[in-house]
Each structure stands twice: as structure tokens, then as C-alpha cells.
């Protein structure tokens, strides 16, 4: 029996100074909060009268809660955990989606790593991840800083203007950029041609295609990262900002000496999210270049999709997916560790 | 005894993961069941896929098909035909979807297909039905017909016959291909008329370049131009070597033939005759634009995202020549370009280009019975609703669609006014200017398809298309292409052998 102090009147039980358990009267239908080591039954059974009845009602309540949670857990299990684990197992089998799978061991993993496209894909992925993270951090942090320091009404309007495009379906954005980057009729090249600049073959030049993919979404502000930074900057202690101004600290120094260090948790989450997004998102590449020209914009996620749904090589697709998952896991752990808050 | 909360959470999570692992390991590839509605006596719904790039059943392309379908439904009140738009961009994608849906028993009853993947053996066994029993019996909608197969042109029948003797496809129309040239560009470059040989065409490309034009668009943003080129050049350069590798001896090379060719080093970059195929393509590089990767000759006319259709830059004068299908003729005419362009069938590759060429006419090699109106029927394994009774109903509907009175107008609609030629005897044949010059006068030579038409595997096709694009865009040198292409051939042969459970060494000729 854990140590506790019971106040029979109000039903408050304290195990010690650091732990407080609030217990509803047995006859009322209150929630029972259970800190570690103390259960409602422990507390209820301590009350002199009606202990067994209260225990039964408590158990029924827990079962009822479990029953309500069960569909969600089942759905998460079926639609999140099962596909992931199925993919892990499936990578060890050769399967065309129709005939009986054939056990292949690690041969498909080996085949992918040894394939001629692995190196270009890995290189493209690295460039896209680094590029996406840098673009996201710089553009969205600067936008958040600027918006937060605008006059109130202007800042509100700017906030809405920059946030609204987030609701646009990504396909619409990609279609617009497909038009903008069209080598013959695209707006960008038409403008370039008008002012006498060269008109690059954005999507069909080996060296430019990846740059064109990164260009999509310019100025790269309307995204979740902007909202995260916005929230962070808005919640910075105002007195510190005012104190730094009094001390003659300029905007530039304030941002680098104060804002960025205090917003490190936000930076961490944005780096992880943009990195994961860059790894997982192949839709832009699929619709604009389909991995081409040649393999100039080919990435593992697109290869995974094509292996499964275009080549009917589901086993290989799942093997690539598993390798991608491992890579993302390592990336996330490294980032979380490198950018963890450091306490004195 | 109660577990602490954290331990409960761990226990629950562990149970979940364990359950998922067990389910994953026991997961089968089989699909779910389907309540069939094909048994005799009840209502039957036929799910059929329309030809590619033809929109919905109510589009102008499908006007006649819609009309005949409604007539059939009126005469057969228990039958409803549900025509589904074809959303796939190529036969490779269509077959990937076919196989994917087959795993769930969820394929449509009638699917778009082409003869290449069937004759090559790249579609897994058991997905499509053998239609020979139906083709061997009379078509009730053709007066006096004793065997349905007799209503097809004799030249079409070999393309419908797989190496194992089965017939898994109905081929409704022929299509041809051609080089289209701008008359204004030719005049400016002082080119009198279409070239008589490939060597003359190369000379003309040089003249066009000197006159300030981008001579040719090799639209490698999609499969069409690259696979057409491969078929044309392979047929030409391997024509004299067929006996060294062909096993199945069909009108077009099968996967087994190609695997044999690779195993026997006939289809190898070490064979100078085969290497000429790609050297000839490399020679085109100075005359094409690097932005050709944004275009595909088989894209929809109104495509707004890559790959785009090739006619727009041609009509805008940005390129002097494009390589397209006979369906370009009505498109160009309708967009006001009539009279401003000429066309010619792919010129023969003579000894002036390469001593390894067989110098045979390749007219009809790329095209052939590859137009619109090509369908296969799925099996009950791929489509759980396709009971034998329902299959009979579906085939009866196909007999109606393929009756000469019907196929002619249907083909005219799909061809946007007549760019396809029906394969059924007695069907009305269009007479649009220029088309007749593309039709071969005699049976084309044996078509040699190797890597870019799903002959070995779709993986080989997709990887091969990328390599070709890299070569044409200058991303790799010819020697780099050569070694990667050789690896691709070897791995493609291995993939084919693995899928078809064949020992490659058994194909080695002594």
C-alpha cells in the first residue's frame, strides 16, 4: 500500500509532497487520475465505505475507455503498422503483384545498392535534402521574423497572405510550375527572352533539372515551417527583445545572438520535417521530369514507386522503401541529437 | 495485480507489433473475392477500357462506339456496358496496372492491350484469356461467316498469335508512322523533296541545321520515338542474323528470342552489326534539341504538363521535322497546318549508312496492327467476376463491336477522321491524303524488338528509355552508354529468364 494522506471530505489524496492524486467521490462520475505507482483502486480501496462497488465501476470505466480506443488502435495497426511491417518482410521476396512471391533473401537489397542508378539517386537525394532544408530554414525563418516585426495590421495581412497558399492542392502548384518552366512557351523563358537573357532548358538539361525541381514553390514561404517559426518568434519573451534594443543591439545581432538560439527547438523540428519531406516527396519529380532527363532527377522514392507500380516489381519496391526508412531514421536521430537543447 | 501505466503501454504496443508481424508474414498476394454478376440469367455489367487518349465514351472519338454499344444494350436488356476512360500514358503503364489489379481479382473485363507485350511473353500467365475457341467459331453478326478469325486480314492474324499458339488479343486497326517536315523549312534549306534513304535524310538534316533550324525533334520524353527507333534499327541491322537467335519464329521477336540473342552474343554491343543500331542514333544527336525530353509523340494533343505533344513546336516553326503517327495527319489539318507540311515513311537504311544494314524496307515495321481498338479479355483469376458464362456474354459483345459494319466507323472516330486502317475485311477504310503512302505494299520483315517495348521486362524498358534520354541529351558519352546498355541487356535477359523459369544456358546455340 503506497503512502498517502487522505482527506475523506474532498477526496484529495497526496502520496507525498511531489505527488498529488485527485480522486472523485465514489458516488460521482469524475475522472480518476493515476500517477505512477498509485492506482485508483489503491485509493478507492482505502476509503472505508463502498470500496468493492467503486472498484467495479472503475474497472468498467477502464474497459469502456479501452473499447472506445480499440477501433483507433486497430485502424492505426492496419493502415500504418501493417503496411510498414509488410514492406519490411516483402523486401525479402520477389513478387510481381500477381504470381506467388518467391523468397529472395537480401538479393534485392544488394541488387539495388549495386545498380547503376544507386549512385545518381543517392547524390540527387542528398542535394535535394540539403537544398530543401537550407531553403526552408532561410526563407521561412526570415519571413517569420519580418512578419512579426511589421506594424500590427500590416503584419496580420501579411500573415494571412503568406499562409493562404498552404491550402492549395500541391498538384495545382506543380501544374503552374510546369507551365512556368516550359522550355518553349513557359512564362519564365518568355520573360528571359524579352530582356535578352538566355532561355535555359529547365526540365531537360541534365545540370538544371534538379535546380528546377528545387525552384518549385518559390519563394518557399507558404509552408508548415513558416507557421512553426511564426509561433516561435511570436512567443519570444518581449522583455528580452526590448532589453536588447535598449542595449543598442541591432536587428542582425539580435536575430543571431538571441532569436536563433532560443528558437532551436523550432529549427530542429523544421529540419527534421523538411528533410523527411524531401526524402518522401517524389510527386513533383514524377510530374515534371519523371526522374529525367536520364537519371538527372531520379531519387530513391521515385524508383521505389516505379519498381512497384510501373515495373510490377513489388519486392524491389519494398526493399527500396525499407532502405529509405532506415536512412530517414538515422537522419532523424542525428538531427535530434545534434540540435538538442543544451542545458548549463 | 495492476501493471504500471508505462508497462501497460509497452505491453499494448508489443501486442500490436507482434500481431502486425504475424499478419505481415502470413500476408498473401491473393486478392479479395468479388460477387460475380456474370452467371447466366441475371443482369451482366461489362467493364471495358476505352482506347488511350480517346476521353470518355461520350467524346467525339468514341461517338460510333457509343452508338453501337447503346444498340447492343437495347437488343440485350440484361447487359450494361460500362466504358471506362483509359488513364494510362503508355502500354507499359497499362500493363503494370493490369498486373497490379489482377492481384486483387479486380481487373476490368475488357482491357486495352498491344501485340508486343503479348507476343513477347512479358505479361504473367493466367491474366488474359485465350480467345481462340471464340475466334474459331462463326461471328453471328457477320453474314455467312464460318470462323470469326477469317474476318481479320491475313496479315493481322500472326500478330494475334502468341508463340504458344494462343490468341489473347483482338486487333482492330493498323496505324503507320512517318517523318513530318515543314515545307517552308525544306524550301529555305533548298531540299527538293523527301529523302530516298537514311543517308539522304542525314544530309538533309545537315542542310536544315545550316539554314538555322533545329532539324529534328527526337521526342524522348516518352516511349514512342525511342522504341520506334529501336524497332526500326534492330529490324534493319539484325535482319541477316535472325537464324542465329530466333527460337519462336513469330512475326515479331519474343522474350525468348531476345534472351537467346543476348545469350548468344548476337544482341550485344560486342556484335558490330548490333552496335550500329546505337551508333546510328548517336549520329542524330547533333541535329536534335536538348529540350526534346519534354515531348512525347504519343502524348495527348492537349497535354499541358510534360511530356507535351510534339505538334505545337512543329507548327510554331521551332523544329523542321518531327516523327509521328498517322494520327498526326488529321490533327495537323484541323489546326490549320494543312498544305504546309509533307510526310514520308521512314527511309531505308542502305549501305551508304552502314555496311551492316540489310537494306530492307522497314515500312510498316513500326506501325502495323497497333492502332486503336485493341483489346484483351481478362481471366477469372484476374477478374473474379469473369465466370465462363459472363465470358460468353463479353465475347458476344466483342463480336458485335468487331463486325465490319461497326469497326469501320469506330476506327474512323478513334483516328479523328481516318488515321487508322481497320484490320477487318469489308470494313470502310479511310482515304485521307498521305496515309496510303505509309502503308506497306507487302508483309514487312520480321520485327525485332529488344529492350524498349516490354519484351524482356518493364524494368528493362524503363531503364533503357532513361539511358537513351541520357545519350540524346549529352548526359553520357557513347562509350558510357555502350557499357551501360550491355549491362542492361544482360540483366534484362536474367530478369526474363527468372520470370519465365527458363535456364538461359539452354538457349545457347551450338
Interface residues (C-beta under 8 A of the other chain):
Chain A: X34 X36 X37 X39 X41 X73 X77 X81 X82 X85 X86 X88 X89 X90 X94 X95 X96 X97 X98 X99 X100 X101 X116 X117 X174 X175 X178 X179 X182 X183 X184 X185 X201 X203 X204 X205 X206 X287 X288 X289 X290 X291 X292 X293 X294 X295 X296 X298 X306 X307 X309 X310 X311 X312 X313
Chain B: X2 X4 X5 X6 X12 X16 X17 X19 X20 X21 X23 X24 X25 X27 X29 X92 X93 X95 X96 X97 X99 X100 X102 X103 X124 X126 X127 X221 X289 X290 X291 X292 X293 X294 X304 X305 X306 X308 X312 X313 X316 X318 X382 X457 X458 X459 X462 X463 X466 X467 X469 X470 X473 X474 X475 X476 X484 X487 X498 X499
